[in-house]
Amino acid sequence: MHLFKAWQQIEKIEKKVAELEEKKKELSEKYQYYQTPEFIEEEARNKLNMAKPGETIVILPPNIKNLNSDYKAQFSPQIPNWKKWWNLFF
């Protein structure tokens, strides 16, 4: 009985070790990616609003989706075109 419990503990610990090694591998890959020039450039562009020489930065307002839907609602016709033509001739 004691040997069986010890065997279960060993299997549990081996499983935990395998999980930790997998996590270590994932973190190592992330670290490698974070050191690449592509990642550094992307972060500089997206978070620091930096640009290369000759490029122009465009900053959109945070509520651009609301403005776009308001614009569409304001200028979109409420009556379909075929009904407008129908009303014009009949």
N, C-alpha and C positions, 0 to 999 in steps of 0.2 A: 504494500500500500504506500509506504514512504517513497519507494523507488518510482512509482507511478506519478506521485505528486511532483517529485523532483523533475521527472521527464516532462510533465506539463509546463512547469516553470521554465525549463530550458527552451521548449518550443515557443512559449510566449515571449521570452527575451529575444530569441532569434528573429521572430516576426517583427518585434519592435526595432531591432537593429536594422533589418532590411528596410523598414519604413523610414528610419532616420537616414540611411544611406541614400535612399531615393530622394528624400527632401534635400540632402546635401548636394546631390547631383543637380537638382532643379535650381537651387540657389546659386551654385557655381555657374550654371549656364546663364542665369540672369545677370550675375556679376560680370561675366564676359561680355554680354550684350551691352550692358551699361557703360562699358569702357570703350565701345566702338565710336568712331567719328560720326557715323550716321545717327546714333542715338543722341549724341551731344548736340549735333546740328538741329535735330528735330526738337529737342527740349529748348534750345536757344530761340528757335523760331516760334514755337507754340507758347512757351511760358514767359519768355523775356521780350517778345515782339522784336527780335533782332532780324536783320536781313543782310543779304550779301550786297556788295556795292552794285549800284544800278537797279536794284529791286525796290519796289514801292510797297509799303505796308498798308493794308486796308483793314480797318477795324470796324466791324459791324456792331450796331447796337445790340444789347442782349435780348431785346424784345422784338427782333426782326420778324419772327414768325407771326406775332400778333399784328404787326404793321402790315405784313403781306396779306393776311386774311382780311383785315379791315379794308385794304385797298381793293381787293377782289370783290368784297361785299358791296363796296360803294359803287363800283363801275360795272358790275355784272348785271345784265338785264334780268328783271324779275319775270318777264313774259318771254316765252320762246319766240324765236324769229318767225317761225311759220304762223304763229298766232298774230304777230304784228302785221304780216303781209295779209293774212285773212281779214283782219280788222280794217286794213287800209282799203281793200277792194270790196268788202261786203258790209 
